[in-house]
Amino acid sequence: MCGIIHIMETELRLKLATRIRELRKKHKYTQSELSELSDIDDKHIQLLESKKRCDVKLSTLAKLAKAFNITVSQLLHFK
């Protein structure tokens, strides 16, 4: 059971990283610009877009969504 949860967690993390990167590029933001717009440290933006393990707070998702002018639900809408 623990293995399945780990796989799901990894899959969600990778989808979120991809989604953030895609939205950032769609809006033509650099990581630094997204950092300023979202009030999130640029190192944290880099970590969120990476494949490394990173726990994400709801407040962070809200800041990102606001920077992209979308809802958190839209931010979490993975393909």
N, C-alpha and C positions, 0 to 999 in steps of 0.2 A: 504494500500500500504506500509506504513512504517513497518508494522509487517512482511510482506513478505521479505522486504529488510533485516530486522534484522535476520530473519531465515536463509536467504542466506549467510549473513555475518558470522553468527555463524557456519554454516556448512562449509564454506570455511576455517575459522580459525581452526576448528577441523581437517579438512583434511590436512592443512599445518602442524599443530603440529604433526600429525601422520606421515606424510611424512618425516619431519625432523628427528624425533625419529627413524624411520625405516632406513633411510639412515645412520644415526650415528651408529646404531647398526650393520648394514651391513658392514660398514667400520671398525668396532670394535674400535670406538672412545669413550672415556668418554666425558661427557659434557665439562670438563676442557680442554681436548685435542682439541675438536672442537672449543672451545673458542680461543685457541692459534692459530690454523690453520686459522680461519676465521677473527681474530682480532675483535671479538665481545665479550663483557663482559660476563663472565660465568653466571651471574645472568640473563642477557638478553636471553641467550641460554635456561636457565631453564624456563623463561617466555614464550618463543616461543614454547616450547614443552608442556606447560601446557594448560589447558582448559580455562585459564583466558583471558580476552579481552586484546589484544595487537595490536597496529597499527604497521605495518611492512613497512619499507622504501624499495624502490627498491634497494638501495645500500646494504642493509642488505641481501636481497635475492641474490644479485650478489656475496657477500662475502661468503655466505653459499654454493652457487653453485660452486664457485672456490675451496673451501675446499673439496668438494665432487668430484671435477674434472668433473663436468657436466655443462650444460647450465642452465640458469634460467628457460627456457621453460621445460627442463627435470625435474627440481626441482618442478615445478608446475604441472607436469603430475600426476594427482591423479587417483587412481583406482576406 
